[in-house]
Amino acid sequence: MANSFKTEEQLKADLENAKKLVPLGKYAHYKHPGDPKYEVIGVGIIENTEGVCVIYKNNLGWLWVRTLEDFTSEVEVDGKKIRRFKKFDGK
């Protein structure tokens, strides 16, 4: 079976969509809802899957990478579905 790779245009469209879904800035993880411990610094392409990923760093400057799907997913807490990461608006 031959590998099928996305075109440059498809990759560009995927990245532009990801930037709209996850804008740069501070985010709080659902385990620490009032504490923006993470900063999204960009989106990228995972080399071997051509999937989109979110690149972010914590307070210590460590870089982390998650798939876009995982970063924007919901988790269940006390019977309620909430976003795994929420953009922090400073309020």
N, C-alpha and C positions, 0 to 999 in steps of 0.2 A: 504494500500500500504506500503510495507516495505521500510525502508531507505536503500539506497545504499551508502556506503562509499568508498572512494578511498583507494587503497592499499598504503602501505608505499612507494613502488617503484613509484607509480603514483605521490604521493605528492613530493617525492624527485625530480622526473623529472620536475614537475611543478616549483619547487623552482630553480632548476638549469637553466631552461629556463628563468625565471624571472631575475636571476642574470646577464644573458647575455644581456637581453633587457634593463635593468636598472642597470648599474654598480654603485658601491659606488662612492660618490663624490658630488661635488657642482653642483647645478642646478639653472637655472633662470626660473621663471614663465613667461608666455607670457605677462603678464601685466607689468612686469619689466624686459625686455629682457637683459639688460646689467648688471643686479645686481643679483649675485648668492645668493639669500636670503635663500636658502634651501640646506640641505645636506642629501642625501640618506644614511641611516645608516644600512639598511637591507631590506630583504623581509620576508614575513611570510605567514601563513595560517590563514584565517578567520575561526574561530572555527565552527560556525553554518552552513556555506556554503561550506567549504573547498576550497574556492576561494583563489587566491593569492593576497596579498596586498603588497604595498610599504610603508615602514616606514621611515619617514624623519623628520628632525627638522628644525625650523627656527632660525633666528639670536638670538632670546631670549631663545633658548633651549627648546621651546615647541615641543612636539612630535605630529606628524600628521600621519594619516593612510588613504590611498586611495587604491581602488582596482587597480590592475595592469592595467586593461583595461582603467580606468579613467586616471591614471597617464600618460599612453603612448598615450592617445587619441589626436586628433587634434581638434582645434577650428578655427572658421572662423573670421578673422580680416581684415577689409577693402577689403572684397571679396576674400581674400587669405586664404588657409588652412595652419595652422602652428601647430607645436607641443605645447601641453599645457605646458610641461616642457622640457627644453633643457639643456643637459649637458654643463656645463661651462668649456671652455678650457683655460680661462685666457687671451684671446686675446682681 
